[in-house]
Amino acid sequence: MTEMDEPLDFEFEEPCIVSPIVTKHKKKKVIGLDDLLSDFYQVKSDIPKKESKRAKIHKFDESDDDLDTREAELNNYVNKCQQQMNEISTDDQMPLWGLQVFGNQKAMATLTFPELSSCALLQSFMENEANSLLGIKTEEGETFLEGLLVNGWLLKLVTDHGRVEKCIGAWTFSLLLYSPKEELRAAACEFCCSVLLPKNQVDTVMFEMGWLPNHSELRRALEVYGFLLDSPSKSSSSMEIVDGDSDSAGPPHNIKYWIKYVSVCCQASAKRSVFSTAEVEDLITSVIYLFLDRQLIGLSSALKDCLHSLISFFSDDAFHLSCQKIAKSLTCRVPTDVNCLRSVESVAGLDARSKHLRSVLAFQFLVACFDDKVHDEEQILRSLISINLKDKNCDLLKMYIQLVLAENWLFCNSLLKDKPIISETWSACLRNCSCQITSTDLRSYASKVRSKASYLLQGNATRCLYPRAENSSYSESVW
């Protein structure tokens, strides 16, 4: 017990002897000249870094108004550059061809034919013993004939009889032109075309026709469709997009069967004369005018076939005179812009008649370009040479159109090859266009006129050096 009350051992320990802190005296470093130079260059290299940091700090401290001002200036600069680029590249953007060929449609003709109930073909069915099974009634006769027409049995029955009654012919023709049902108008077109021009040329059947449509019926159909041949037409730039759901605007679906029927009528003219020469001239004018409707681009092939059939209708003696009438009729209706080029291009055949019509049509449009003040071939070319292409106010688009028209006029007319003065004047005109317009001319359509003239000038020289090239595909190409 006494041992526990005794003090602990560590209470008698001596305090620790703390060694005194020995301070180390730093030796002074001798600064040499090299050290001063290195410090100087180090400080100098740090100055740009400090300035860039200060610039960044200053940039972030700018007010929002200054930023908006600079952004507005940048936008104005970009807009000016874009405007200048558009002015330079405008000659790559040719205007679109196209006229409003169809306006609002009129009320379709009535398709009721009461006389069908008394036609001999239907009566033969009514009196047949098989009718007791079919149960055909008089008032259901038209519906029954529609079924025969759609299934192709009506053509077979008419072929067996060898005769097309007047009421049957008028009824099927009306369905072709005015029926709102696709299957009826397609079947009616097939029937009418097969009657006029049988597909089987070996056993050709000459039907006794109780009725044939005439030119006035086809013209009346175009009027019902809203055809605007004799009315002012809008250009493609001012045309409004026709609503696809509208039933009264634009060409009807029946127009393609109208085109096909006109084509077949001309092909069958050797067996059955349907049109006169003047009527075919009018139809050619109408068909070429249809080429100007952009809504009918899908029917371009059918229109070309129809135009070729119409051109083949004429005799050799009447064709040249008719070409002049057709060309003058079109130049009165089609403006001398890109639409006249489309009209000339639509006569795309490579046969002699198509090339002659294209040449005459292009020449008449050239005459119209000079307001009917010049009519001679040499005067036309001299008028083209007299145009000052260096003038800033010169209409280079009009000049380009005239070059293309002159190309079609000259290259498609074999009679002009015997006139050296025409070839020389044409070459002078092309050199004039190629030399007066420089490669650095930034005016609208300047490069197009220059390139076109250079291309034609090279082709003209090729034909002079190698006359046999006239029979090659190059001489057949047009713009």
Order of alpha helices (4+ residues) and beta strands (2+ residues): alpha-alpha-alpha-alpha-alpha-alpha-beta-alpha-alpha-beta-alpha-alpha-alpha-alpha-alpha-alpha-alpha-alpha-alpha-alpha-alpha-alpha
